[in-house]
Amino acid sequence: MRRTAVQDAVELQDVSKVHGTGGRRVTALDSISLGFPRGTFTAIMGPSGSGKSTLLQSAAGLEQPTGGRIVLAGVDIGRQSEKERARLRRDHVGFVFQAFNLVESLTAAQNVELPSRFAGRKVSRQEVANALDAVGLADRAGHRPSELSGGQQQRVALARALVTRPDVLFADEPTGALDTVTSREVLRLMRMLVDQEGQTTLMVTHDPVAAALADVVVFLKDGRITDRIALSRDAGRRNTAVIATHMTRLEA
């Protein structure tokens, strides 16, 4: 496995992704160069079809770009086989999606442990307990999903993503299925994990309020970066207004 000197947890260098050929050719990513520093929270926004989910999936090694170079956790993933990329994702990447993807017949603790067991990696009871404690669910370890609220289920999914201490957490619309109050609870937790645990986080979202909790917002349109805004942590509503204005312009 080839590793490089790394400051960014993920780095995209001139990355392109093209679907189809000829008249059906669609450019999802158009020569994207972007770094995501360790211990930071980045929100990725853009209109439908802008390429934001493709960027997330490519950065996580789930999609092969048509061109360019991606370095994840110090490894040039373009030089890896699919088996090697799967191992890299297992050991260095966490995922949280809009759907909680919990197994109804298993407890919260068993759901946290499950992906590691499938990957043949033993996770101790203490590691599972620590992950649930980190998301405020230490007292819900024995509860099944039907006994948990939507926000609690998403926190279990977050604990599952964090149990292996990933280099990068990739979140795709993590609050899309939650009500406003619960969404804020989950987002505050994600922010806390960045601040207190140094967790590098990349989040795709359409919600300016959610994006306002990030350190940086990257805006995409037609597969290209149109803007990148560094946010002030104490700006609050002003951040939300700036983000909303940018999105309105992009969608116009």
N, C-alpha and C positions, 0 to 999 in steps of 0.2 A: 504494500500500500504506500503510495507516494504522498508524503506530507510536505506542506510548504510553511514558511514562516507566516504566522497569522496574527493579525490584529482584529480583523472582522470575523465574526462567527460565520457569515456567509458573504461571498463576493460573486457578483455576476459581471463578466467581462464580455461586452459586445454580443450578448445573448439574443438569438432570434429563434422563433418558433413559427413554422409555416405548415398549415394544413392544406392538403389537396394539391392539385397541379392544374396548369393551364388556366382555363376560365373559371375553375372552381378553387383557385388558389386563394387562401385567406391567411394573412399575416397576423398571428396572435401576439407575437412579441417582435419588435423591430429594433434590433441593435441596442439592447438595454445594457448599460453599465452602471452598477450600483453596489455599494457595500453596506452591510448591516453590522455596526460595531457591537462588540460583546457588551452585555449588560444594559442594552437599550431596548426600548419599546417602539416599534415602527408600525404605523397604520398605513395600509395600502388601499387607496380609494380610486374610483373612476366609474363612469357610466357602464351600463350593461354592455358586455362585449369589448370592454376596454383592454382586457388581457390580465386583469389583476389575479384571477384564480390560476391562470396559466403560469404567471410569474411565481406564485406561491408553490405550485406543484413542481415547477422546474427547479426552484431553489431547494426544495426538499428532496430532490432526486426521484420524484414520482413520474416525471415526464422527461423524456430525452429532448433537449433542444435541437433545432436544425443546425444551428451554428453557435459559436462562441464557447466560453469556458465558465464553469461554475466550480467554486471552491467552497466546500462545506466542511466545517470542523477541521480545517487544514488539509483537506483531501481534495484533489482534482477528480471530481466524480465522473468526468468524461472519459477517464482512463480506466474506469472500473467495469467489470462485468455486472450483469443484473444481480447475480448472487452477492457480489461484493457490495453493491449499492444497498441491497436489502439488509445486509449486516450493518452497514453504516447507519441506515435509518433506525434499525433496532437499538443500536448502542448510543446514538448521538442525537436523535430527533424525537420530539413529542408532537402529537397531533390532537387538536380539539376542533370538532366540527359543530355545525348547527344542530344536527341530530346527535343525541347523547350516545347512541350505540351501546347501551348497556344490555346485558343479558338478564332478563326478568327473573329467572330462577336462581340467580346468584346474589349473594350479599354484596354490599358496597366493597368490602375488603376483597372478596373473591373477584369482583369485576376489575379492581385495581391490579390485581395479580395476574389476571388471565392472559393478556398479550405476551407477557414475559414467559409464562409457562408454554404458550404456543411456540415461542421462539427458542425454547429449550434453555432458557436462562432462569436460574433459581433466584427468586426475590424473597428475602427473609420476612417473617411476620413483623419485625421491627421496622423494616423499610416501608412496608405497606402502612403500618400504623403512623409512621412519620409523615408519609405522603398525605394521609387523611387528616392528620393533625394540622398540616400546613394549610389546608383549605378549610379548616374549621369544622371538620366532621369526625373528630376522634370518637365522639359518642354515638355515631351512626354506622360504625363498621359492620354491625350485624344486621342492618336493615336492608331489605330488598328495594329495588327501584320503585315499586308500587307504594312503598311506605315513605317515599321521599318526595319533596316538592320538586318542581322543575329546576329551580335554582340549585337545589341540593344535588340533583342528578347531574347537572352540568359541572358541579364542583367535584363529584366523583370522577367524571370524565377527565377533569383537569388533573386530579390526583393520579389517575392512571397514566396520563401523559408525562407526569413529573417524577414518577417513582424511580425511574432509572437515571435521574439527574441529567436530562438531555442538554446538549450544547445549545440547541435552539428549539423553542416552542413555536409551532406553526398553528395559527388559529384562523379558521375560515368561517366567518359570520358566527362567532361563538355565542352571541346573544340573540340570534335571529328568531329563535323559538321561545323566547322568554318575554315576560311582561316588563314594563319600564323599571319598576322598583327592583325586581330580581336581576335584571340586566346590569343595573348600577352596582349591585352587590358583587356580581361575578367580575365586572370590570375593575372594581376597586381591589379585588383579590389579585387579579392579574397584574395590576400596577404595583401592589405590595410585593409580589414575588420578584419583580424587576428590581425594586428599590432595596429590598432586604436580602434577597438571595442571589442577586446578579443574573437573573434569568433573562437571556436574550429572547425577545418575543417579536414575531411578525404576525400581524393580524390584518386580514382582509375584512373590510366592513363598508356598509353603505351609510352608516349612522354617524353624523358629525359629532354628536355628543360622546359616542364611544371613542371616536378618533381623537377627541380633544384630550383624552387621558394619556396619549402617546407622547413620546419625545419628539418624534418626527412624523410628518404625514407626506407620503409620496403619492402624487396624482398621476394617473394614466389615462390616455385616450388613444384609441386606435393602435394599441401596442407600443406606444411611446410615452416616455416620462414628460409630462407637461410642466410640472412644478414639484418642488420639494420644500416644505415649510418646517422649520424648527420651531417648536412650541415653547412658550414660557410656562413653567409649572404653576405659577400663581395667577395666570390670566383667566382661567375658568371660562366664563361665558364668552369672553372676547375670542378665545380660541375657537369655540364652537361657531361663533358668527363668521369668523374668517374662513373656516373650513366649509361651512354651508354656502358662503358666497362663491368660493372656488368651484364647488360642485355644481352650483346653479349655472355658472359660466360654461363648464364642461358639457353639461346636458343641454345647453341652449342649441 
